[in-house]
Amino acid sequence: MMGGMGGMGGMRGDGGVMDRGPGGGFGLRTFSSLRVAAYRVFWFSMMAQMGAMNVQLVVRSLLMYELTGSATWLGAVALANAIPTIALSLYGGVIADRLRKKYVLLVGQALFFVLALVTGVVIFLGEVTPWYLLGYGFMQGIVQAMIMPSRQGILRELVDRENLMNAISLNAGGMNINRLFAPVAAGLLVEVGWGVGVSAYALPYFFMAGLYLVATIVTLFLPKTGTVTIKGSGALADIGSGLQYIRSNPTLVLILLTTFVGVVFSMPYMFLLPVFTKDVWHVGAGAYGVLMSVSGIGALVGSLVIASLPNKRRGVLYIGSMFITGIGLTLLAFSVSYQMALFVIVLVGVGQAGRMSLSNTLVQYYTEEAYQGRVLSVYMLEFGLTSFSTFFVALLADVTGAPWAIGGCAIALTVLSVLAYVAVPRLRKLD
C-alpha cells in the first residue's frame, strides 16, 4: 500500500540519504527523528507556531469571557473557526497533493502573523468586540483549512516510514512543551499587559505575532519538498477521487470514524475551561494558565512514551488512550477544587497525547502517498466538525452547568472506548 513511500521518505531535501535513527531503546529511539536535519528545521518552526497558538488558546477564551461572561460565546468562537475549516479543508488536501508543502506553510504562517498583529492593534486601541473575535476566528479557520493537511503531510517527506510514529509523537511532544510554558506566559502577559481590563490583552497578541514571524523565517530553511501529480479535471474531481479512495479502504474508514468519536467527546473541555476556573474554582487568568501548563506535563510524558514504542499493537494503544482521556475528563469535570483539577488534568494530558499521536500515525500509515493530502484533509475536517459539538456543549453548559456538560461527554467517551475494544476487533488489531 505504501510503495511510494520509499522514494521521498528516505531522502533529505538536498537529495542525500537521510541519517536514520536507531531502531530501539528508550532514549535512543525516542529522539531518532531529530537526527534528520530537515525534520529539526520543521520542528523548530512548529515550536514557534504552536507557541503562538497555545497563547491564543488561553488569551482568546479569557478575552471573550471577559467581554461577554457567557459560555455560549466561547462555543461561538469555536464555531466561527470551524465553519471555514469544514467548507475548505478538502481543498486544503488538494493543495497539499498539488503544491510544495513548504510554500503552503510559508504563506499560511505569514497570514497568521498579519492577523495576530492587526488584532493586537485593535485591542490596544480599545475597539475589540465579541463580533470582532468571531471574525478573527473565521479568518484563522480559512488559513488553517488551507495549510493543515500540508503541515501534517510534510512529515512523510522528511522521515522514513518506520520513523513516522516517532516524528508525529515528537511533533506532539513539541506542542506539549509549548503547553507547559505558553499558557503561563499568556496568563502573565495578560496580568502585566498595558492598561487594565480588555486593553491588557493587546500584549499577548503582539507576542503571538512575533512567534508567527519566527515560524515563517525558520520555514524558509526547509528543503523543497516533493509534489504528487494527481489526475483529474479540477479540484472537485480530485476531491471526489480522494473520497472514493477512503470509501474503498475499510481500515481508513474505521480509523477516521473512531477519531471523530474521540474528538467530539474529548475536545470541548478545552474551550470551556475559563468557565471552570472563574465560576467553579474561582481563580484568575494566571491560575488558568498554570492549569493548561500542568496538562502539558501529562501530554509531554504521553508523547515521549509513544515516540519510544515500537510499531506494534497501535490499535490497542489508541483505544487505551481514549479510555484514559475519558476517565481523566470525568474526574476533571467533577473536581471540587482547583488543587484537585491540577492533579487530574495530568491524566487528561497523557490520554490526549496518545489519542492524537496514534490517530494521526494510523491515518498516515494506512494511506498511499498519492492520496495523503486529501485523506489528511478529511482527518482535519473532523476537528472542524467537532467544533459544532463544542458549541452545543457550551449551550448545554449554560443550562446544566459546565461540570455536567463536560462530565457527560467524558462518561460517553469512556463507555465507547470499552465498546470499541470489545466489539471492533479490526481496530484493536491494527499495527
C-alpha positions, 0 to 999 in steps of 0.5 A: 500500500505504501510503495511510494513511500520509499522514494521521498521518505528516505531522502533529505531535501538536498537529495542525500540519504537521510541519517536514520535513527536507531531502531530501539531503546528508550532514549535512543529511539525516542529522539531518532527523528531529530537526527534528520536535519530537515525534520529539526528545521520543521520542528523548530518552526512548529515550536514557534507556531504552536507557541503562538497558538497555545497563547491564543488558546488561553488569551482568546477564551479569557478575552471573550469571557471577559467581554461577554461572561457567557459560555455560549460565546466561547462555543461561538468562537469555536464555531466561527473557526470551524465553519471555514475549516469544514467548507475548505479543508478538502481543498486544503488536501488538494493543495497539499497533493498539488503544491510544495508543502513548504510554500503552503506553510510559508504563506499560511504562517505569514497570514497568521502573523498579519492577523495576530498583529492587526488584532493586537492593534485593535485591542490596544486601541480599545475597539475589540468586540465579541463580533470582532473575535468571531471574525478573527476566528473565521479568518484563522479557520480559512488559513488553517483549512488551507495549510493543515493537511500540508503541515501534517503531510510534510512529515512523510517527506522528511522521515522514513516510514518506520520513523513516522510514529516517532516524528508525529509523537515528537511533533506532539511532544513539541506542542506539549512543551509549548503547553507547559510554558505558553499558557503561563506566559499568556496568563502573565502577559495578560496580568502585566499587559498595558492598561487594565481590563480588555486593553491588557490583552493587546500584549499577548497578541503582539507576542503571538505575532512575533512567534508567527514571524519566527515560524515563517523565517525558520520555514524558509530553511526547509528543503523543497519538498516533493509534489504528487501529480494527481489526475483529474479535471479540477479540484472537485474531481480530485476531491471526489477521487480522494473520497472514493479512495477512503470509501474503498479502504475499510481500515481508513474508514474505521480509523477516521470514524473512531477519531471523530468519536474521540474528538467530539467527546474529548475536545470541548473541555478545552474551550470551556475551561475559563468557565471552570476556573472563574465560576467553579474554582474561582481563580484568575487568568494566571491560575488558568494558565498554570492549569493548561501548563500542568496538562502539558506535563501529562501530554509531554510524558504521553508523547515521549512514551509513544515516540519510544514504542515500537510499531506494534499493537497501535490499535490497542494503544489508541483505544487505551488512550481514549479510555484514559482521556475519558476517565481523566475528563470525568474526574476533571469535570467533577473536581471540587477544587482547583488543587484537585483539577491540577492533579487530574488534568495530568491524566487528561494530558497523557490520554490526549497525547496518545489519542492524537499521536496514534490517530494521526500515525494510523491515518498516515500509515494506512494511506498511499502517498498519492492520496495523503493530502486529501485523506489528511484533509478529511482527518482535519475536517473532523476537528472542524466538525467537532467544533459544532459539538463544542458549541452545543456543549457550551449551550448545554453548559449554560443550562446544566452547568459546565461540570455536567456538560463536560462530565457527560461527554467524558462518561460517553467517551469512556463507555465507547472506548470499552465498546470499541475494544470489545466489539471492533476487533479490526481496530484493536488489531491494527499495527 
